[in-house]
Amino acid sequence: MENKTQNTVNFIINLFLKVLLAVVAVALLLYSAGGGIFAGSLFSFKRQKPAITIENTPMTIQDVRAVGKLVTASFYDEMIIKRNKQELVNTNDGHTGEIVIIQKAHVRIGVDLAQLRDEDIQVEGDTTIRITLPPVECLHVIMNPTDTDIYSETTSRNKKWAFEQFQEVLEPVKDTLLNRAKASKAMEKASQGAEDIVTEFLTACGYKHVFVTHTPSGPINLPDPETGTTTEDENVTPEA
Amino acid sequence: MKTNLTLLKWLLAAGIGLLAAAGCASPDAGKSLTDAALQCINQVSSERQLELVEYEIHKIVKASDKGAWYTIGDRKLLLTCKAYLQGGIDLTDFNPLTDVIVDEERQAISITLPCPTLLSMDMPLQEVEVADERITGLRDDFEMAEINKILRLGEQQILDCVPALGLIDEAKQNARLFFEPALKHLGFASVYISFKQPVQK
């Protein structure tokens, strides 16, 4: 009788152990295969977060403008920005924290042909034309969300970075990248490109002698004579 | 009992071995320097584009994060943003020798321009505003990286809606308004503007 009871207990224990081993083996197999049907559940050690979703909302066209901008060069640049919360001026909340951002920018450079005036075009006879193009300028500095990469952000006492603080960090970056574009060879390339395109077009229109010049561009942002710094040096860490 | 314990040890060892093998298989293995080289771009490059129209777009981005089944609470974020879309023609497909025909006798000029397209989009972060943020339960505030991901989704939604904006027709109209007066000022009596078929990608 005692033997029978002992045998029954042993049988139950053995069965339980076998079932447990089978469950563990199957779970490990599924996990190693990439999570499978258990991906995102308690059994998955990766514990993938469900994605944040956005609703498909309509957009409003606020304005439609006719423009005439001839883009003849592009300048691509990127920089690493490292800021501490305590360095902020307008949005300082008294907490500590650091953010590191990799910011890319695309500067489109060219000439705004809408600024051409009648006196800038002089036609002499049927074969000669003289045209003075407006100055070459940086038409757009594009820094979209896809160009912004937040490398790391740390905060103290669970006080996370506010969006306004993030905007303050990025505020001087646009000017810095704009100045880099203005100081680069892109301006010269844009100027030459604009002259070439206008010359080709007017030659195709039948003019044998085409003279294209530019109105001089504005000054580049020069260093402050008192401090020796430009906006490029303030509040940003140059790319290593 | 001893047999069962031995079996348990072997099964656990096999499971750990499979885990280790899965962990070692890096998704990045196999990438060579060639892949990195393909991502290089020139800092300064030439362009030949004529922007003819600019759209100013206002968009509200509604994001929600209900979390996994074990999380308590959810998160919602409401953002407003502005985007500027520039449409125009890419003059790399324009050859003045073949696409411009001048009839000196009739003082007429005929120009065939490339089909307008979306040239660039600017969605400045300085024009984004957080209208509302709701965090309930035990959820954490949104991190900057998460907000940036939400804005990227909004940016993609705007790009997806571009075909419905009528940007191409508007750019064609502006091209005529741009070239006709300029060419008439140069002395042409008749100006004909036409467009090539769009290039299918």
Interface residues (C-beta under 8 A of the other chain):
Chain A: N10 I13 N14 L17 K18 L21 V24 A25 L28 L29 Y31 S32 A33 G34 G40 S41 L42 R47 K49 P50 I52 T53 I54 E55 N56 T57 M59 T60 I61 Q62 D63 V64 R65 A66 V67 G68 K69 L70 V71 T72 A73 S74 F75 Y76 D77 I99 H106 R108 G110 L113 D118 I121 V123 D126 I129 L139 H140 I142 M143 N144 P145 T146 T148 I150 E153 N158 K160 W161 F163 E164 F166 Q167 L170 E171 K174 S184 K185 A186 K189 G193 I197 E200 F201 T203 A204 C205 G206
Chain B: M1 N4 L7 L8 L11 L12 A14 G15 L18 L19 A21 A22 I41 N42 Q43 V44 S45 S46 E47 R48 Q49 L50 E51 L52 V53 E54 Y55 E56 I57 H58 K59 I60 V61 K62 A63 S64 D65 K66 G67 A68 W69 Y70 R75 K82 A83 Y84 Q86 G88 L91 P96 L97 V100 V102 E104 I109 L119 S120 M121 D122 M123 P124 L125 Q126 V128 V130 D140 D141 F142 E143 M144 A145 E146 I147 N148 K149 I150 L151 R152 L153 G154 E155 Q157 I158 C161 L165 E170 N174 L177 F178 L183 H185 L186 G187 F188
